[in-house]
Amino acid sequence: MNSEKNPKNFGHIKSFVSHRAHMTPSQRDAFERLMPVWGLPYQDHTLDLEATFKRQAPTILEIGFGMGETTLKIAQARPEDNFLGVEVFPSGVGALLKRIEEHQVENIRIIQHDAVEVLRDMILPATLAGVHIYFPDPWPKKRHHKRRLIQPPFVQLLASRLAPGGYIHCATDWENYAEQMLEVLSQSPLLTNQHDGFAPRPDYRPQTKFETRGLRLGHGVWDLIFTRNQHPNPDTLILEK
Ligand SMILES: C[S@@+](CC[C@H](N)C(=O)[O-])C[C@H]1O[C@@H](n2cnc3c(N)ncnc32)[C@H](O)[C@@H]1O
């Protein structure tokens, strides 16, 4: 279904544009061989995280991992956590699959699908230990701001999927988007800012590819870390699809 018209999409207009699926031969090879091993198909019912990762461990969802270099580094530095990466871009999926094989990491799984639908349909409420959203597409033109991922209905969905005490960590190099993130996250009744305004970059987050590009262009970088409240008002949870 066209998600632009789907009333169950929390007011979400697609945050990405579908490009033709260009992949390098080695990305395609990795995609074909390794997606059946580390990939999960999108499904319209909830995922059993324990069965998926073959262990009980805190699970972090990453939205829009790009080429996956940051995902790999964080997963290597935090072997005790599970990482579920969601990305729509096929060459990025191929690139992360290649890295998983080269570095023999076992705590990453990949879903190639719109993260809004993955969260809505596949993730049970109050289950995630964390969410990473690093350098989401900034959609700089004002008429495109509606495509930005961090908007109130989506943040409400995101917060509902976090376990109490779980965190959302966002970063961006667009000042105006950073301000929007701070405003929207601060307004969620389910979330509490862990810092006074923006956060210092935590040690576990390495510099990402898009961040490097932004810094080269003279942009600043803003991190935000919010946690899900222990005792939210149940009326504010989105429990049904
Ligand atoms: C600007 S890139 C940042 C990539 C990476 N996080 C980094 O910092 O280098 C944003 C990525 O988010 C992906 N993306 C955008 N909207 C998405 C969605 N709704 N679901 C999954 N991925 C999405 C895009 O395909 C793109 O690869």
The ligand as a MOL file (V3000), in Angstrom:
LIG
                    3D

  0  0  0     0  0            999 V3000
M  V30 BEGIN CTAB
M  V30 COUNTS 27 29 0 0 0
M  V30 BEGIN ATOM
M  V30 1 C 21.6080 10.5560 5.5270 0
M  V30 2 S 21.6690 8.8220 5.6200 0 CHG=1
M  V30 3 C 22.5880 8.5030 7.1210 0
M  V30 4 C 23.2530 7.1620 7.1310 0
M  V30 5 C 24.0630 6.8120 8.3850 0
M  V30 6 N 23.2130 6.7470 9.5760 0
M  V30 7 C 25.2090 7.7770 8.6010 0
M  V30 8 O 25.1630 8.5660 9.5580 0
M  V30 9 O 26.1770 7.7410 7.8220 0 CHG=-1
M  V30 10 C 20.0080 8.4140 6.0920 0
M  V30 11 C 19.6370 6.9540 5.7800 0
M  V30 12 O 18.3330 6.6790 6.3020 0
M  V30 13 C 17.6660 5.8050 5.3890 0
M  V30 14 N 16.2130 5.9600 5.6460 0
M  V30 15 C 15.4870 7.0860 5.5140 0
M  V30 16 N 14.2110 6.8900 5.8820 0
M  V30 17 C 14.1300 5.5790 6.2730 0
M  V30 18 C 13.0680 4.7740 6.7460 0
M  V30 19 N 11.8400 5.2710 6.9090 0
M  V30 20 N 13.3170 3.4860 7.0490 0
M  V30 21 C 14.5810 2.9720 6.8880 0
M  V30 22 N 15.6380 3.7000 6.4360 0
M  V30 23 C 15.4120 4.9740 6.1320 0
M  V30 24 C 18.1250 6.2760 4.0320 0
M  V30 25 O 17.9980 5.2670 3.0410 0
M  V30 26 C 19.5860 6.6380 4.2930 0
M  V30 27 O 20.4550 5.5590 4.0390 0
M  V30 END ATOM
M  V30 BEGIN BOND
M  V30 1 1 1 2
M  V30 2 1 2 3
M  V30 3 1 2 10
M  V30 4 1 3 4
M  V30 5 1 4 5
M  V30 6 1 5 6
M  V30 7 1 5 7
M  V30 8 2 7 8
M  V30 9 1 7 9
M  V30 10 1 10 11
M  V30 11 1 11 12
M  V30 12 1 11 26
M  V30 13 1 12 13
M  V30 14 1 13 14
M  V30 15 1 13 24
M  V30 16 1 14 15
M  V30 17 1 14 23
M  V30 18 2 15 16
M  V30 19 1 16 17
M  V30 20 1 17 18
M  V30 21 2 17 23
M  V30 22 1 18 19
M  V30 23 2 18 20
M  V30 24 1 20 21
M  V30 25 2 21 22
M  V30 26 1 22 23
M  V30 27 1 24 25
M  V30 28 1 24 26
M  V30 29 1 26 27
M  V30 END BOND
M  V30 END CTAB
M  END
